[in-house]
Amino acid sequence: MRTIMLNMPQSAILPTFDYSMYLASKLYEDGILSTGQAATVANLSKRGFVEIMGKYGVSLFSSELSDLKNDIANA
């Protein structure tokens, strides 16, 4: 796994976990990471990541119409 260093303003005071979770949830939302990969970035189990995604404004379900059609076709 690659390590990334971020320079954050002093006014952005958040627990380290929140920075990891914000990054992981955004990368998941954008389709860059899978649920499991995002959970690893956030240092959580897959289930733990899924359970708290909503707190960070991310839905487990895609909002793309094409994804919904694929899900229906594969159900």
Phi, psi and omega in degrees: 000143181272144176257134180238134176257134178243140172262117183245143177297151180301332182287343180271076184265104178225154172298148180308321180303319182297322178299314179297318182290320177300314180296312182298316182292323178291318178294326175292312182302323180278000177079015181277323179243149172282172178301316180295318179294317179296321177298321178296317178300320181278358181060045179232165169287162178302316179297316179299319178298312181299322183292332183249006180303322182300327178300333181258014175076024182242132178266145175291335184262139180289147177261004180280131180299321181296323178295319179297317178298319178296319179298318179294317181295330182265003182282000000 
